[in-house]
Amino acid sequence: MIADNPIRRPEHDTLGRAPAARSFAEQILSLDASEGIVVGVLGPWGSGKTSFINLACCYLKDKGLTVIDFNPWMFSGTEQLLNHFFSELTAKLKLRKELSEVAKLVEEYAAAFSGMTPWIDLVVSVANVLRKIFGNGETDLDTRRKRVEDALLSLPQPIIVVMDDIDRLARNEIREVFKLVRLIARFPNIIYVLAFDRLMVEKALREPGISGRDYLEKILQLVVDLPAVSPDILQRQLLQAIDEALAGIDDPGPFYADAWPDIFMEVIRPLVRNMRDVRRFATTIRGTVRSLNGQIALTDVLALEAIRLFLPDVFAQLPFAVDALTTVSDSISRSDDHLKAAIDTLINANETHSGVVKSMIRRLFPAARRHIENNVYGPEWINIWLRKRRVAHKDILRLYLERVAGEGLQAFTDAERAFSVMADRKLFETYLRSLDPQRLEDVIASLEVFEDRFSKEHVVPGTIVLLNLRPELPERPRGLFDLDPRLVVGRVVYRLLRSLNDPVAVENAVRAIWPELTSLSAKLQLIDIVGYREHVGHKLVSETAAAEFERTWRSEVRAAPVTELKHEADLLRVLLVAKRYAEPDEPAPEIPDMPELTLAILRAARTEVRSVIIGSRAIRRSPRLYWDSLVEVFGDEECLRQRVNRLKASLPEESLSDEDKELLRLVDKYLEGWRPPDFDE
């Protein structure tokens, strides 16, 4: 991809302008250049003036003409422009042996200008200027000029001098270039081809009492106005350029054919005015799409790149409007004045293209449509946008703007890969275990995004792996409303089992899952999900099957050796449920009086209360124990006290960790009668 470069050969002509360029070249050759000719190729920026001239010059060079590209950008002031012009002219002439004598004469004539002042008034004639500068040396200069003119007049073909992009110069520089042209325009057999935007140059040449247009008419003998590229051709070229720009990129991102026509016609196409814009856009999107590596929907990237390139004032406001663009709502009437203000600022950032900005909001950011029309998107859309990699999701938009994936998006990306192998138990488990353990909980939580894509192939392997992994999730600081790891895993497992949508199918799945679970805690969580226990069960199997699973589980609890029990993640809950829900004909589970088991139960009873003080964002954390559950498991508080005392006697304090020491001090506090207040300030 070459950015913003004009074409140079007819074979690169995609607009069909080569015939017109050839006709223009033939018209130039038909002109009487005995006194010099100045030709103007006029058109707005990006209309293809340079490409048109290049095509014409190819034909002229094929005819043997000498073409000089004179770039006025590198020089300022009439003196520098004159010196450079004559240097370019003589250098070109010296390249051809038959023109060496002409080159020598031009070089001698140019030497007379070495001391000329840079300011030459537009209304002063060339003769008067030369007389002022050289005084009595006028006759010698005229003689030199006559020799140059005679030599140029003897040339078999004219010399073409191209001056392009004049309209990109500063106002004073545009004036200097036209002074130069006026001074040297009457050299015979030299045809000057000037390319510029008429309106911009006329404005630069305008002075009180002097019309810029009148001035141009005195200089230009022939004018060619380039026709605008037809909308159909420009659209075809734009689409072709996009295809070529993305060719060879392995993963450009999801492309949504249903959204593309509206995005293209309402956001991208209105901003592309000419072929220069087409080339700039094609070059821009290739680099961006490659760098994003398929992490964002291609349709959205193309639209935002058009905004970035052609409406930079709007793009500059996007980082400040992320919340306004992505925050969903359940109600049109909901008051979000600060969000609407951000949307209004975005729309007003470019009044000329406010309609395009509204279309961008409508097509890319549905959540923000409620601020410009009566259309509401609720929370149920968030996961859909995330899964589709649409910038309507806050994390995806921030990735585009910042090029750094936040924790939420990284977790989703990992979850996306995990879901792709969920049907294969070994691959699923291997992939999850390969992740950073500190991020694993977030990845599991992100699997909920794929709920509507869960199928029966995912249920058994997915449930086995997730329930077995849950005890291994590391502890980490939690915010006031963060879910417990057990709930995080349970939400995904529940959605997997629910996807079967048939009690018999769920029962069969549970029977396949059960023997593969490695802990009593995992089996208890499975029973909780499918069973009928009040405030816990989701009734996914028959009551008979649920009762059977619970009875089997309680039997396994009673039979479990201490070496296994003490490693249970939810040991207190396992013992409590086994005791509380035992059938009359079942023996109560015994808790061996072993210090290591007592310590494991106390650890399982530890929790914390998280709270905030009004007016402060800081989260206060207060250690607590599930005291009533402890007492119920051990039978009474006195039995619990005895177990704790034997634990202290058998395990020296120096052998305990700091956490266990803190735990035992909290236990003593409860045993002494302390209870936490009902309301923590």
C-alpha positions in Angstrom: 0.0 0.0 0.0 1.4 3.4 -1.0 -0.2 6.4 0.8 -1.7 9.2 -1.3 0.5 8.7 -4.3 -0.7 9.6 -7.8 -0.5 7.1 -10.6 2.3 7.4 -13.1 1.5 5.0 -15.9 -1.6 4.4 -18.1 -1.8 0.8 -16.9 -2.5 2.0 -13.4 -5.5 4.2 -14.6 -8.6 2.9 -12.9 -10.8 5.9 -13.6 -10.5 5.7 -17.4 -8.8 9.1 -17.7 -5.9 7.9 -19.9 -7.8 8.8 -23.2 -8.6 12.3 -21.9 -5.0 12.8 -20.8 -3.7 11.8 -24.2 -6.2 14.2 -25.9 -4.9 16.9 -23.6 -1.3 16.1 -24.5 -2.2 16.2 -28.2 -3.9 19.6 -27.7 -0.7 20.9 -26.1 1.4 19.8 -29.1 -1.0 21.5 -31.5 -0.4 24.9 -29.8 1.8 27.6 -31.2 4.5 27.8 -28.5 6.7 30.3 -30.3 6.2 32.8 -27.5 5.6 30.4 -24.7 2.4 29.0 -23.4 0.9 28.7 -19.9 -1.6 25.9 -19.4 -3.7 25.4 -16.3 -5.0 22.0 -15.1 -7.6 23.0 -12.5 -9.5 21.0 -10.0 -10.1 20.7 -6.2 -7.7 18.9 -3.9 -7.8 15.1 -4.5 -9.4 15.4 -7.9 -6.5 13.6 -9.6 -4.7 16.6 -11.2 -1.3 15.0 -10.7 -2.3 11.6 -12.0 -3.9 13.3 -15.0 -0.7 15.3 -15.8 1.4 12.2 -15.3 -0.6 10.3 -17.8 -0.3 13.2 -20.3 3.4 13.4 -19.7 3.8 9.7 -20.5 2.5 10.4 -23.9 4.6 13.5 -24.3 7.8 11.7 -23.3 7.0 8.9 -25.7 6.9 11.6 -28.4 10.4 12.6 -27.4 9.6 15.8 -25.5 11.6 17.0 -22.5 9.5 17.2 -19.4 10.7 19.1 -16.3 9.0 18.7 -13.0 9.5 21.9 -11.1 8.7 21.7 -7.4 8.2 25.1 -5.9 7.7 23.6 -2.4 11.5 23.6 -1.7 12.1 27.3 -2.3 10.7 30.6 -1.1 11.2 34.0 -2.6 11.5 35.0 -6.3 15.3 34.9 -6.3 15.4 31.3 -5.1 12.6 30.2 -7.4 14.4 31.8 -10.4 17.7 30.3 -9.6 16.2 26.8 -9.1 14.1 27.1 -12.2 17.0 27.9 -14.4 19.1 25.2 -12.7 16.4 22.6 -13.4 16.1 23.8 -17.0 19.8 23.7 -17.8 20.2 20.3 -16.1 17.5 18.8 -18.2 18.9 20.3 -21.4 22.4 19.1 -20.7 21.1 15.5 -20.5 20.6 15.7 -24.3 23.6 16.3 -26.4 21.8 18.2 -29.2 20.6 20.7 -26.6 23.9 21.3 -24.8 24.4 24.6 -26.6 21.0 25.8 -25.6 21.8 24.8 -22.0 25.0 26.9 -22.0 23.1 30.0 -23.2 20.4 29.6 -20.6 23.0 29.1 -17.9 24.7 32.3 -18.9 21.5 34.2 -19.0 20.5 32.8 -15.6 23.7 34.0 -14.1 22.5 37.6 -14.6 19.7 37.0 -12.0 22.0 36.0 -9.1 21.7 39.4 -7.4 18.0 40.1 -8.1 15.9 41.2 -5.2 13.2 38.7 -4.2 10.3 41.2 -4.2 8.9 42.1 -7.7 5.6 44.0 -7.7 2.9 42.3 -9.7 2.0 45.4 -11.6 5.5 46.3 -12.8 6.5 45.0 -16.2 9.4 42.6 -16.8 11.3 45.3 -18.7 11.0 47.8 -15.9 12.0 45.3 -13.3 15.2 44.4 -15.2 16.0 48.1 -15.8 15.7 48.8 -12.1 17.9 45.9 -11.1 20.6 46.0 -13.8 20.5 49.7 -14.8 23.0 50.2 -17.7 23.5 46.5 -18.1 20.2 46.2 -19.8 21.6 46.0 -23.3 23.9 43.1 -22.4 21.0 41.3 -20.7 18.7 41.8 -23.6 21.4 40.4 -25.9 21.7 37.3 -23.7 18.0 36.8 -23.6 17.8 37.2 -27.4 20.4 34.4 -27.8 18.4 32.2 -25.5 15.2 32.9 -27.3 16.8 32.2 -30.7 18.2 28.9 -29.4 14.9 27.8 -27.9 13.1 28.9 -31.0 15.3 26.5 -33.0 14.3 23.5 -31.0 12.3 20.9 -33.0 10.0 20.3 -30.0 8.9 22.4 -27.1 10.0 21.8 -23.5 7.3 21.0 -20.9 7.6 22.5 -17.4 5.2 21.1 -14.9 4.4 23.0 -11.7 2.1 21.0 -9.5 0.4 21.4 -6.1 0.7 25.2 -6.2 -2.5 25.5 -4.2 -0.8 23.7 -1.2 1.6 26.6 -0.8 1.1 29.5 1.7 -0.5 32.6 0.3 2.7 34.5 -0.1 4.4 31.5 -1.7 1.5 31.2 -4.3 2.1 34.8 -5.2 5.8 34.3 -5.7 5.3 31.3 -8.0 3.0 33.3 -10.3 5.5 36.2 -10.3 8.1 33.6 -11.5 5.7 32.4 -14.2 5.0 35.9 -15.3 8.7 36.7 -15.6 9.7 33.7 -17.6 6.5 32.8 -19.4 7.4 34.3 -22.8 10.4 32.1 -23.4 9.7 30.4 -26.8 9.1 26.7 -27.0 8.5 26.3 -23.3 5.0 25.2 -22.2 4.2 25.6 -18.6 1.6 23.3 -17.1 0.3 24.6 -13.8 -1.9 22.4 -11.6 -4.0 24.0 -8.8 -7.4 24.5 -7.2 -8.8 27.6 -8.9 -10.7 29.0 -5.9 -7.7 28.7 -3.6 -5.3 30.4 -6.0 -7.7 33.1 -6.9 -8.1 33.9 -3.3 -4.4 34.1 -2.7 -3.8 36.4 -5.7 -6.7 38.8 -4.8 -5.7 42.3 -3.7 -7.6 45.5 -3.4 -8.6 46.6 -6.9 -7.1 43.4 -8.4 -9.2 40.3 -9.0 -7.4 37.0 -8.6 -9.5 35.6 -11.5 -8.6 38.5 -13.8 -4.9 38.0 -12.9 -5.1 34.3 -13.8 -6.8 35.0 -17.1 -3.9 37.2 -18.1 -1.4 34.3 -17.4 -3.3 31.2 -18.6 -3.7 30.7 -22.3 -5.4 27.3 -21.9 -7.4 25.9 -19.1 -8.5 22.3 -18.5 -11.0 21.7 -15.7 -10.9 18.2 -14.5 -14.4 16.7 -14.1 -15.3 15.3 -10.7 -15.2 11.5 -10.4 -18.7 10.2 -10.7 -20.2 8.9 -7.4 -20.6 5.4 -8.9 -17.0 5.2 -10.0 -15.8 6.6 -6.6 -17.9 4.1 -4.7 -16.6 1.2 -6.8 -13.0 2.4 -6.4 -13.5 2.7 -2.6 -14.9 -0.8 -2.2 -12.1 -2.2 -4.4 -9.5 -0.3 -2.4 -10.9 -1.7 0.9 -10.7 -5.3 -0.5 -7.1 -4.8 -1.7 -6.0 -3.2 1.6 -7.3 -6.1 3.6 -5.9 -8.8 1.3 -3.4 -11.0 3.0 -4.5 -10.1 6.6 -5.0 -13.5 8.3 -7.7 -12.4 10.8 -9.3 -9.0 10.0 -12.0 -9.6 12.5 -15.7 -10.6 12.3 -17.5 -9.1 9.3 -21.3 -8.6 9.6 -22.8 -8.5 6.1 -26.2 -7.4 7.5 -24.7 -4.3 9.1 -22.2 -3.4 6.5 -24.4 -1.8 3.8 -25.8 0.8 6.3 -22.4 1.4 7.9 -20.8 1.9 4.5 -23.5 4.1 2.9 -24.2 6.2 6.0 -20.8 6.6 7.7 -17.9 5.8 5.4 -19.1 6.8 1.9 -20.3 10.4 2.8 -16.8 11.2 4.0 -14.9 10.1 0.9 -14.8 12.9 -1.6 -12.1 11.9 -4.1 -9.5 9.4 -5.1 -7.0 10.8 -2.7 -9.4 10.1 0.1 -9.8 6.6 -1.2 -6.0 6.0 -1.1 -5.6 7.5 2.3 -8.5 5.4 3.7 -7.1 2.2 2.2 -3.7 2.8 3.7 -5.0 3.7 7.1 -7.3 0.7 7.5 -4.7 -1.8 6.6 -2.3 -0.8 9.4 -5.1 -0.6 12.0 -6.8 -3.9 11.1 -3.5 -5.7 11.1 -2.6 -4.3 14.5 -5.9 -5.3 16.1 -5.4 -9.0 15.0 -9.1 -9.8 14.6 -10.1 -8.7 18.1 -12.8 -6.2 16.9 -15.5 -6.5 14.4 -14.2 -5.4 11.0 -17.3 -3.5 10.1 -16.9 -1.3 13.2 -13.2 -0.8 12.7 -13.8 0.5 9.1 -16.4 2.9 10.3 -14.3 4.3 13.2 -11.2 4.6 10.9 -13.3 6.8 8.6 -14.2 9.0 11.5 -10.6 9.1 12.7 -9.2 10.0 9.3 -11.9 12.4 8.0 -13.5 13.8 11.2 -10.6 14.1 13.6 -12.5 16.7 15.7 -15.2 14.1 16.3 -12.8 11.3 17.0 -11.0 13.4 19.6 -14.3 13.4 21.6 -14.8 9.6 21.5 -12.6 8.8 24.6 -14.8 11.2 26.6 -18.0 9.6 25.4 -17.3 5.9 26.0 -19.9 5.6 28.9 -22.4 7.6 26.9 -22.0 5.4 23.9 -22.1 2.1 25.7 -24.4 2.4 28.8 -27.6 0.5 28.3 -30.9 1.3 29.9 -34.3 -0.3 30.6 -36.2 2.9 30.0 -36.4 5.8 27.6 -37.4 8.1 30.4 -34.4 7.3 32.6 -32.5 10.5 33.4 -28.9 10.4 32.2 -28.3 14.0 31.5 -24.5 13.7 31.7 -24.6 10.9 29.1 -26.8 12.8 26.7 -24.6 15.9 27.1 -21.6 13.8 26.0 -23.5 12.6 22.9 -24.5 16.2 22.0 -20.9 17.2 22.3 -19.9 14.4 20.0 -22.6 15.4 17.4 -21.7 19.1 17.5 -18.0 18.5 17.2 -18.4 18.8 13.4 -21.6 20.6 12.4 -21.0 20.0 8.7 -21.1 16.2 9.2 -23.5 16.0 12.2 -25.7 13.6 10.2 -22.8 11.2 9.7 -22.0 11.3 13.4 -25.6 10.5 14.2 -25.5 7.6 11.8 -22.3 6.4 13.5 -24.1 6.4 16.8 -27.1 4.7 15.3 -25.2 1.9 13.5 -22.3 1.3 16.0 -23.6 2.3 19.4 -27.2 1.1 19.9 -27.2 1.8 23.6 -26.8 5.5 22.8 -29.7 5.6 20.4 -32.0 6.5 23.3 -30.3 9.9 23.4 -31.1 10.8 19.8 -34.3 8.7 19.1 -36.9 6.6 21.0 -35.0 3.3 20.9 -33.8 1.5 24.0 -31.3 -1.4 24.3 -31.3 -3.2 27.7 -28.7 -5.2 29.6 -29.5 -8.4 27.7 -27.6 -6.9 24.7 -24.2 -6.5 26.5 -23.1 -10.1 26.2 -24.3 -10.2 22.6 -22.1 -7.2 21.6 -19.2 -8.6 23.5 -19.4 -12.0 21.8 -19.7 -10.3 18.4 -16.7 -8.1 19.2 -18.8 -5.0 18.5 -17.6 -1.6 19.7 -21.1 -1.2 21.3 -19.5 -3.0 24.2 -17.4 -0.8 26.4 -14.4 -3.1 26.6 -14.3 -3.5 22.9 -14.5 0.3 22.3 -11.7 0.9 24.8 -9.6 -1.7 23.1 -10.0 0.2 19.8 -9.3 3.6 21.4 -6.4 2.5 23.6 -5.1 -0.6 21.8 -4.7 -2.3 25.2 -7.2 -5.1 26.2 -8.5 -4.5 29.7 -8.9 -7.3 32.2 -12.6 -7.9 31.2 -11.8 -8.2 27.5 -8.8 -10.4 28.2 -11.0 -12.7 30.2 -13.5 -12.8 27.5 -10.9 -13.6 24.9 -9.6 -16.5 27.0 -13.2 -17.6 27.6 -13.8 -17.5 23.8 -10.9 -19.9 23.3 -12.0 -22.1 26.2 -15.5 -22.4 24.8 -14.1 -23.4 21.5 -12.7 -26.6 23.1 -15.3 -27.1 25.9 -16.7 -30.2 24.2 -13.4 -32.0 24.6 -12.8 -32.5 28.4 -9.1 -32.9 28.1 -8.5 -29.9 25.9 -10.8 -27.8 28.0 -9.1 -28.6 31.2 -5.6 -28.3 29.8 -6.4 -24.8 28.4 -8.0 -23.5 31.6 -5.1 -24.8 33.7 -2.6 -23.1 31.3 -4.0 -19.7 32.3 -2.8 -17.5 35.1 -4.7 -18.8 38.2 -5.4 -15.3 39.3 -7.4 -14.7 36.1 -9.1 -18.1 35.9 -12.1 -17.0 37.9 -12.8 -14.1 35.5 -12.4 -16.4 32.5 -14.9 -18.9 33.9 -17.3 -16.0 34.6 -17.0 -14.9 31.0 -18.2 -18.3 29.8 -21.7 -17.1 30.6 -21.5 -14.9 27.5 -21.8 -18.1 25.4 -25.0 -19.4 27.2 -27.1 -19.3 24.0 -24.5 -21.5 22.3 -24.3 -24.2 24.9 -25.2 -27.6 23.5 -25.4 -31.1 24.9 -21.8 -31.8 23.7 -20.6 -29.2 26.2 -22.6 -30.2 29.3 -20.8 -33.2 30.7 -17.2 -32.3 30.0 -17.7 -28.6 30.8 -19.4 -29.4 34.2 -16.8 -31.9 35.2 -13.9 -29.6 34.6 -15.5 -26.5 36.1 -16.7 -28.2 39.3 -13.3 -29.9 39.8 -11.4 -26.7 39.2 -13.5 -24.6 41.6 -11.6 -25.6 44.8 -8.4 -24.6 43.2 -9.5 -21.0 42.5 -7.1 -18.8 44.5 -8.4 -16.4 47.1 -8.2 -12.7 46.2 -9.5 -9.4 47.6 -13.1 -8.8 46.6 -15.2 -5.8 46.2 -18.5 -5.1 48.0 -20.6 -6.8 45.3 -18.1 -9.4 43.9 -19.4 -13.0 43.7 -18.0 -15.9 45.7 -16.0 -18.3 43.5 -18.6 -21.0 44.2 -21.3 -18.8 42.8 -19.2 -17.9 39.7 -18.7 -21.6 38.8 -22.3 -22.5 39.8 -23.8 -19.9 37.4 -22.0 -21.4 34.4 -22.7 -25.0 35.4 -26.4 -24.2 35.9 -26.6 -22.7 32.4 -24.9 -25.7 30.9 -27.3 -28.1 32.5 -30.3 -25.9 31.8 -29.4 -25.9 28.1 -30.5 -29.6 28.0 -34.1 -28.4 28.7 -35.3 -31.9 29.7 -35.3 -33.5 33.2 -34.4 -36.9 32.0 -31.5 -35.6 29.9 -30.2 -33.6 32.9 -30.5 -36.7 35.1 -28.5 -38.8 32.6 -25.9 -36.0 32.5 -25.6 -35.9 36.3 -25.1 -39.7 36.4 -22.3 -39.3 33.8 -20.7 -36.4 35.7 -21.0 -37.7 39.2 -18.2 -40.4 39.2 -15.8 -38.0 37.6 -16.0 -35.3 40.3 -13.1 -35.4 42.7 -14.5 -33.9 45.9 -17.6 -34.0 48.0 -17.9 -30.2 47.7 -18.2 -30.5 43.9 -20.8 -33.1 44.2 -22.7 -31.1 46.7 -22.7 -28.1 44.4 -24.0 -30.3 41.6 -26.9 -31.5 43.8 -27.6 -27.9 44.9 -28.0 -26.9 41.2 -30.3 -29.7 40.0 -32.2 -30.5 43.3 -35.1 -29.1 45.2 -33.6 -27.8 48.4 -35.3 -24.5 49.3 -33.7 -21.3 48.1 -30.9 -23.4 46.4 -32.2 -25.9 43.9 -33.3 -25.2 40.4 -35.4 -28.4 40.1 -33.7 -29.6 36.9 -34.3 -33.3 37.6 -37.2 -35.2 39.1 -37.7 -35.1 42.9 -37.0 -38.8 43.0 -33.7 -38.5 41.2 -32.7 -35.5 43.4 -33.5 -37.5 46.6 -31.4 -40.4 45.3 -28.4 -38.2 44.5 -28.6 -36.6 48.0 -28.8 -39.9 49.8 -25.8 -41.3 47.8 -23.8 -38.2 48.6 -24.5 -38.3 52.4 -23.4 -41.9 52.3 -20.1 -40.9 50.7 -19.6 -38.2 53.3 -20.0 -40.7 56.2 -17.5 -43.0 54.5 -14.9 -40.3 53.7 -11.6 -40.7 55.6 -10.2 -37.7 57.5 -7.3 -37.5 55.0 -9.9 -36.6 52.3 -12.3 -34.5 54.5 -9.7 -32.0 55.7 -8.9 -31.0 52.0 -12.6 -30.3 51.2 -13.0 -26.7 49.9 -16.4 -26.3 51.6 -15.8 -28.7 54.6 -18.1 -26.9 57.0 -20.9 -26.8 54.6 -20.4 -30.5 53.6 -20.7 -31.6 57.2 -23.5 -29.3 58.0 -25.7 -30.4 55.0 -24.9 -34.0 55.6 -26.0 -33.7 59.2 -29.0 -31.4 58.8 -30.6 -33.2 55.9 -30.0 -36.8 57.0 -33.0 -39.1 56.8 -34.3 -40.6 60.1 -32.9 -44.0 59.1 -29.4 -42.7 58.4 -26.7 -42.4 61.1 -25.4 -38.9 61.7 -22.0 -38.2 60.2 -19.3 -38.5 62.9 -16.5 -35.9 63.1 -13.4 -37.6 64.4 -11.6 -35.7 67.2 -8.5 -35.0 65.3 -6.7 -31.6 65.6 -6.0 -31.3 61.8 -9.7 -31.9 61.0 -10.8 -29.4 63.7 -8.5 -26.8 62.2 -9.7 -27.5 58.7 -13.3 -27.0 59.9 -12.4 -23.7 61.6 -10.7 -22.5 58.4 -13.8 -23.4 56.4 -15.9 -21.3 58.9 -13.9 -18.2 58.3 -15.5 -15.4 56.3 -15.5 -11.6 56.3 -18.1 -8.8 56.2 -17.5 -6.1 53.6 -19.0 -2.7 54.1 -18.6 1.0 53.2 -19.1 4.2 55.2 -21.5 6.7 53.7 -19.3 9.4 52.0 -16.4 7.1 51.5 -15.5 4.6 48.7 -13.2 2.6 50.9 -14.3 -1.0 51.7 -14.0 -2.1 55.3 -13.3 -5.8 55.8 -14.2 -7.4 59.2 -13.3 -11.0 59.9 -16.2 -13.2 61.0 -17.1 -16.9 61.6 -20.1 -18.9 60.6 -20.5 -19.5 64.4 -24.0 -21.0 64.5 -23.0 -23.5 61.8 -19.9 -24.5 63.7 -21.9 -25.1 66.8 -24.5 -27.1 64.9 -21.8 -29.3 63.3 -20.1 -30.1 66.6 -23.4 -30.5 68.5 -23.0 -27.7 71.0 -20.7 -24.8 72.0 -19.0 -26.8 74.8 -18.1 -29.6 72.5 -16.6 -27.0 70.1 -14.6 -25.5 73.0 -13.1 -28.8 73.9 -12.1 -29.5 70.3 -10.5 -26.1 70.1 -8.6 -26.6 73.4 -7.3 -30.0 72.2 -6.3 -28.4 68.9 -4.2 -25.8 70.8 -2.7 -28.4 73.0 -1.6 -30.6 70.2 -0.3 -27.9 67.8 2.3 -25.6 69.3 1.7 -21.9 68.5 5.1 -21.6 66.7 3.9 -24.3 64.2 0.9 -22.3 63.2 0.8 -19.8 60.4 -0.1 -16.1 61.1 -3.5 -16.7 59.5 -4.2 -19.6 61.8 -3.1 -17.7 64.8 -5.4 -14.9 63.9 -8.2 -17.4 63.3 -7.8 -19.0 66.7 -7.9 -15.6 68.4 -11.2 -14.9 66.6 -12.5 -18.3 67.8 -11.5 -17.5 71.4 -13.4 -14.2 71.0 -16.5 -16.0 70.1 -16.1 -18.5 72.9 -15.8 -15.7 75.3 -19.3 -14.5 74.3 -18.5 -11.8 71.7 -20.9 -11.6 68.8 -20.8 -9.2 65.8 -23.3 -6.4 65.8 -26.4 -6.8 63.7 -25.5 -3.7 61.8 -21.9 -2.7 60.9 -21.5 1.0 60.6 
